[in-house]
Amino acid sequence: MQERRHSEGSPTRTPSGNLVKVPAQHWEDLEKRDPEALCRRALVKEYPPAGFILPFLKEYLLVDKQRRCLCRQGSDKWEPIDSPLLELVSLVYLLNAGPEPLGKKTISVKELKSAYFFRGPHELRVRPVLERYGNDLDGFKRTAEALGGESLDLADGAYRFWAFPKVPLCYLLWEGDREFPPILSVLFDRSIEQHLAPDAIWGLVNLVSDILLRPEKRL
């Protein structure tokens, strides 16, 4: 197991309270994968000899197999990113993305085959986002668009975020009024479980929610 210093503002703990750790085995498994097949399944580009270019929201990340870290493009070089959860879910996606294409239907967490997982400590992290934007629809729209969200004709405000090439996340916000409280929902492409395990889905939603709350923070 490998543990890294954690950047301010990033989700760094599991539901049990333990620090997020990235198993060294994930990097070892990535080294063994056929690059062409991996790129075809995950819809990423090879960046030899270092690794792969992985789109994440508006960013392009370098998954560096040589240094075993994630990097983002700096002013003149690739700079390491200190985010264990992002590193973990990125590796899980690359290693597990299946051949299935995106579907034409979105589903809620309750419709996932693993819906039972997302209860109690594994509840999706949407409450803080709701508390921040439930009465600030314009703020939600500005932040979502700044992060590359694609506007959807749903709810009072809805956006599709391309977390990974085969894993869009849709955030739907209904404003509150005197009679009803605001509501926030996250929808998934129906194929998501072909690419990510339940704990990785949980981690990815945590990441995107955290970025919505702190758009000024860099990865």
Contacts in CASP RR format, 6 or more apart in sequence:
PFRMAT RR
TARGET T0000
AUTHOR 0000-0000-0000
METHOD contacts of the structure
MODEL  1
MQERRHSEGSPTRTPSGNLVKVPAQHWEDLEKRDPEALCRRALVKEYPPA
GFILPFLKEYLLVDKQRRCLCRQGSDKWEPIDSPLLELVSLVYLLNAGPE
PLGKKTISVKELKSAYFFRGPHELRVRPVLERYGNDLDGFKRTAEALGGE
SLDLADGAYRFWAFPKVPLCYLLWEGDREFPPILSVLFDRSIEQHLAPDA
IWGLVNLVSDILLRPEKRL
1 21 0 8 1.000
1 22 0 8 1.000
1 23 0 8 1.000
1 24 0 8 1.000
2 21 0 8 1.000
2 22 0 8 1.000
2 23 0 8 1.000
2 24 0 8 1.000
2 68 0 8 1.000
3 19 0 8 1.000
3 21 0 8 1.000
3 22 0 8 1.000
3 84 0 8 1.000
4 22 0 8 1.000
4 82 0 8 1.000
4 84 0 8 1.000
4 87 0 8 1.000
5 82 0 8 1.000
6 12 0 8 1.000
6 19 0 8 1.000
6 20 0 8 1.000
6 82 0 8 1.000
6 83 0 8 1.000
6 84 0 8 1.000
7 81 0 8 1.000
7 82 0 8 1.000
7 83 0 8 1.000
7 219 0 8 1.000
8 217 0 8 1.000
9 210 0 8 1.000
9 214 0 8 1.000
9 217 0 8 1.000
10 83 0 8 1.000
10 84 0 8 1.000
10 85 0 8 1.000
10 86 0 8 1.000
10 207 0 8 1.000
10 210 0 8 1.000
10 217 0 8 1.000
11 20 0 8 1.000
11 85 0 8 1.000
11 125 0 8 1.000
11 203 0 8 1.000
11 206 0 8 1.000
11 207 0 8 1.000
11 210 0 8 1.000
12 19 0 8 1.000
12 20 0 8 1.000
12 84 0 8 1.000
12 85 0 8 1.000
13 19 0 8 1.000
13 20 0 8 1.000
14 20 0 8 1.000
15 120 0 8 1.000
15 121 0 8 1.000
15 122 0 8 1.000
15 202 0 8 1.000
16 121 0 8 1.000
19 84 0 8 1.000
20 84 0 8 1.000
20 85 0 8 1.000
20 88 0 8 1.000
21 84 0 8 1.000
21 88 0 8 1.000
22 84 0 8 1.000
22 87 0 8 1.000
22 88 0 8 1.000
22 91 0 8 1.000
24 68 0 8 1.000
26 88 0 8 1.000
26 91 0 8 1.000
26 92 0 8 1.000
26 95 0 8 1.000
27 65 0 8 1.000
27 68 0 8 1.000
27 91 0 8 1.000
29 95 0 8 1.000
30 63 0 8 1.000
30 65 0 8 1.000
30 91 0 8 1.000
30 94 0 8 1.000
30 95 0 8 1.000
31 65 0 8 1.000
33 94 0 8 1.000
33 95 0 8 1.000
35 46 0 8 1.000
35 48 0 8 1.000
35 51 0 8 1.000
35 52 0 8 1.000
36 46 0 8 1.000
38 44 0 8 1.000
38 52 0 8 1.000
38 94 0 8 1.000
38 97 0 8 1.000
39 45 0 8 1.000
39 46 0 8 1.000
39 52 0 8 1.000
40 99 0 8 1.000
41 97 0 8 1.000
41 98 0 8 1.000
41 99 0 8 1.000
42 52 0 8 1.000
42 54 0 8 1.000
42 93 0 8 1.000
42 94 0 8 1.000
42 97 0 8 1.000
42 98 0 8 1.000
42 164 0 8 1.000
42 165 0 8 1.000
42 166 0 8 1.000
43 97 0 8 1.000
43 165 0 8 1.000
43 166 0 8 1.000
44 52 0 8 1.000
44 53 0 8 1.000
44 54 0 8 1.000
44 55 0 8 1.000
44 94 0 8 1.000
44 165 0 8 1.000
45 52 0 8 1.000
45 53 0 8 1.000
46 52 0 8 1.000
46 53 0 8 1.000
47 53 0 8 1.000
47 62 0 8 1.000
49 66 0 8 1.000
50 62 0 8 1.000
50 64 0 8 1.000
50 65 0 8 1.000
50 66 0 8 1.000
50 67 0 8 1.000
50 78 0 8 1.000
51 62 0 8 1.000
51 63 0 8 1.000
51 64 0 8 1.000
51 65 0 8 1.000
51 66 0 8 1.000
52 62 0 8 1.000
52 63 0 8 1.000
52 65 0 8 1.000
52 94 0 8 1.000
53 60 0 8 1.000
53 61 0 8 1.000
53 62 0 8 1.000
53 63 0 8 1.000
54 60 0 8 1.000
54 61 0 8 1.000
54 62 0 8 1.000
54 63 0 8 1.000
54 90 0 8 1.000
54 93 0 8 1.000
54 94 0 8 1.000
54 164 0 8 1.000
54 165 0 8 1.000
55 61 0 8 1.000
55 162 0 8 1.000
55 164 0 8 1.000
55 165 0 8 1.000
56 86 0 8 1.000
56 90 0 8 1.000
56 163 0 8 1.000
56 164 0 8 1.000
56 219 0 8 1.000
57 147 0 8 1.000
57 148 0 8 1.000
57 149 0 8 1.000
57 161 0 8 1.000
57 162 0 8 1.000
57 163 0 8 1.000
57 208 0 8 1.000
57 211 0 8 1.000
58 147 0 8 1.000
58 148 0 8 1.000
59 72 0 8 1.000
59 219 0 8 1.000
60 72 0 8 1.000
60 73 0 8 1.000
61 70 0 8 1.000
61 71 0 8 1.000
61 72 0 8 1.000
61 81 0 8 1.000
61 86 0 8 1.000
61 90 0 8 1.000
61 219 0 8 1.000
62 70 0 8 1.000
62 71 0 8 1.000
62 72 0 8 1.000
62 73 0 8 1.000
62 78 0 8 1.000
63 70 0 8 1.000
63 90 0 8 1.000
63 91 0 8 1.000
63 94 0 8 1.000
64 70 0 8 1.000
64 71 0 8 1.000
64 78 0 8 1.000
67 80 0 8 1.000
69 80 0 8 1.000
69 81 0 8 1.000
69 87 0 8 1.000
70 80 0 8 1.000
70 81 0 8 1.000
70 83 0 8 1.000
70 86 0 8 1.000
70 87 0 8 1.000
70 90 0 8 1.000
71 78 0 8 1.000
71 79 0 8 1.000
71 80 0 8 1.000
71 81 0 8 1.000
72 78 0 8 1.000
72 79 0 8 1.000
72 81 0 8 1.000
72 218 0 8 1.000
72 219 0 8 1.000
73 79 0 8 1.000
81 87 0 8 1.000
81 219 0 8 1.000
83 207 0 8 1.000
83 219 0 8 1.000
85 203 0 8 1.000
85 206 0 8 1.000
85 207 0 8 1.000
86 207 0 8 1.000
86 219 0 8 1.000
88 200 0 8 1.000
89 196 0 8 1.000
89 200 0 8 1.000
89 203 0 8 1.000
89 204 0 8 1.000
89 207 0 8 1.000
90 164 0 8 1.000
92 196 0 8 1.000
92 197 0 8 1.000
92 200 0 8 1.000
93 164 0 8 1.000
93 166 0 8 1.000
93 167 0 8 1.000
93 195 0 8 1.000
93 196 0 8 1.000
93 200 0 8 1.000
96 195 0 8 1.000
96 196 0 8 1.000
96 197 0 8 1.000
96 200 0 8 1.000
97 164 0 8 1.000
97 166 0 8 1.000
97 195 0 8 1.000
98 166 0 8 1.000
98 194 0 8 1.000
98 195 0 8 1.000
100 166 0 8 1.000
100 191 0 8 1.000
100 194 0 8 1.000
100 195 0 8 1.000
101 166 0 8 1.000
101 191 0 8 1.000
102 166 0 8 1.000
102 168 0 8 1.000
102 189 0 8 1.000
102 191 0 8 1.000
103 189 0 8 1.000
103 190 0 8 1.000
103 191 0 8 1.000
105 189 0 8 1.000
105 190 0 8 1.000
106 170 0 8 1.000
106 187 0 8 1.000
106 188 0 8 1.000
106 189 0 8 1.000
106 190 0 8 1.000
107 187 0 8 1.000
107 188 0 8 1.000
107 189 0 8 1.000
107 190 0 8 1.000
108 185 0 8 1.000
108 186 0 8 1.000
108 187 0 8 1.000
108 188 0 8 1.000
109 115 0 8 1.000
109 118 0 8 1.000
109 124 0 8 1.000
109 186 0 8 1.000
109 188 0 8 1.000
111 190 0 8 1.000
112 118 0 8 1.000
112 188 0 8 1.000
112 192 0 8 1.000
112 193 0 8 1.000
112 198 0 8 1.000
112 201 0 8 1.000
113 193 0 8 1.000
114 193 0 8 1.000
114 197 0 8 1.000
114 198 0 8 1.000
114 201 0 8 1.000
117 198 0 8 1.000
117 199 0 8 1.000
117 202 0 8 1.000
118 124 0 8 1.000
118 198 0 8 1.000
118 202 0 8 1.000
122 198 0 8 1.000
122 199 0 8 1.000
122 202 0 8 1.000
124 186 0 8 1.000
124 202 0 8 1.000
124 205 0 8 1.000
124 206 0 8 1.000
124 209 0 8 1.000
125 205 0 8 1.000
125 206 0 8 1.000
125 209 0 8 1.000
125 210 0 8 1.000
126 184 0 8 1.000
126 185 0 8 1.000
126 186 0 8 1.000
126 205 0 8 1.000
126 209 0 8 1.000
128 209 0 8 1.000
128 213 0 8 1.000
129 171 0 8 1.000
129 184 0 8 1.000
129 209 0 8 1.000
129 212 0 8 1.000
129 213 0 8 1.000
130 173 0 8 1.000
130 182 0 8 1.000
130 183 0 8 1.000
130 184 0 8 1.000
132 212 0 8 1.000
132 213 0 8 1.000
133 139 0 8 1.000
133 140 0 8 1.000
133 143 0 8 1.000
133 173 0 8 1.000
133 182 0 8 1.000
133 184 0 8 1.000
133 212 0 8 1.000
134 140 0 8 1.000
134 173 0 8 1.000
134 175 0 8 1.000
134 176 0 8 1.000
134 182 0 8 1.000
134 184 0 8 1.000
135 175 0 8 1.000
135 176 0 8 1.000
135 182 0 8 1.000
137 156 0 8 1.000
137 157 0 8 1.000
137 173 0 8 1.000
137 175 0 8 1.000
140 157 0 8 1.000
140 173 0 8 1.000
140 212 0 8 1.000
141 151 0 8 1.000
141 157 0 8 1.000
141 159 0 8 1.000
143 212 0 8 1.000
143 215 0 8 1.000
144 151 0 8 1.000
144 159 0 8 1.000
144 161 0 8 1.000
144 171 0 8 1.000
144 212 0 8 1.000
145 151 0 8 1.000
145 159 0 8 1.000
146 215 0 8 1.000
147 161 0 8 1.000
147 211 0 8 1.000
147 212 0 8 1.000
147 215 0 8 1.000
148 161 0 8 1.000
148 162 0 8 1.000
149 159 0 8 1.000
149 160 0 8 1.000
149 161 0 8 1.000
149 162 0 8 1.000
150 159 0 8 1.000
150 160 0 8 1.000
150 161 0 8 1.000
150 162 0 8 1.000
151 157 0 8 1.000
151 158 0 8 1.000
151 159 0 8 1.000
152 158 0 8 1.000
152 159 0 8 1.000
152 160 0 8 1.000
152 170 0 8 1.000
152 172 0 8 1.000
154 170 0 8 1.000
154 172 0 8 1.000
155 172 0 8 1.000
155 173 0 8 1.000
155 174 0 8 1.000
155 185 0 8 1.000
156 173 0 8 1.000
156 174 0 8 1.000
156 175 0 8 1.000
157 172 0 8 1.000
157 173 0 8 1.000
157 174 0 8 1.000
158 170 0 8 1.000
158 171 0 8 1.000
158 172 0 8 1.000
158 173 0 8 1.000
159 170 0 8 1.000
159 171 0 8 1.000
160 168 0 8 1.000
160 169 0 8 1.000
160 170 0 8 1.000
161 168 0 8 1.000
161 169 0 8 1.000
161 170 0 8 1.000
161 171 0 8 1.000
161 208 0 8 1.000
162 168 0 8 1.000
163 169 0 8 1.000
163 204 0 8 1.000
163 207 0 8 1.000
163 208 0 8 1.000
164 195 0 8 1.000
164 204 0 8 1.000
166 189 0 8 1.000
166 191 0 8 1.000
166 195 0 8 1.000
167 188 0 8 1.000
167 189 0 8 1.000
167 192 0 8 1.000
167 195 0 8 1.000
167 196 0 8 1.000
167 204 0 8 1.000
168 188 0 8 1.000
168 189 0 8 1.000
169 186 0 8 1.000
169 187 0 8 1.000
169 188 0 8 1.000
169 204 0 8 1.000
169 205 0 8 1.000
169 208 0 8 1.000
170 186 0 8 1.000
170 187 0 8 1.000
170 188 0 8 1.000
171 184 0 8 1.000
171 185 0 8 1.000
171 186 0 8 1.000
171 208 0 8 1.000
171 212 0 8 1.000
172 184 0 8 1.000
172 185 0 8 1.000
172 186 0 8 1.000
172 187 0 8 1.000
173 182 0 8 1.000
173 183 0 8 1.000
173 184 0 8 1.000
174 180 0 8 1.000
174 182 0 8 1.000
174 183 0 8 1.000
174 184 0 8 1.000
175 182 0 8 1.000
176 182 0 8 1.000
176 183 0 8 1.000
186 205 0 8 1.000
188 201 0 8 1.000
192 201 0 8 1.000
193 201 0 8 1.000
196 204 0 8 1.000
211 217 0 8 1.000
211 219 0 8 1.000
END
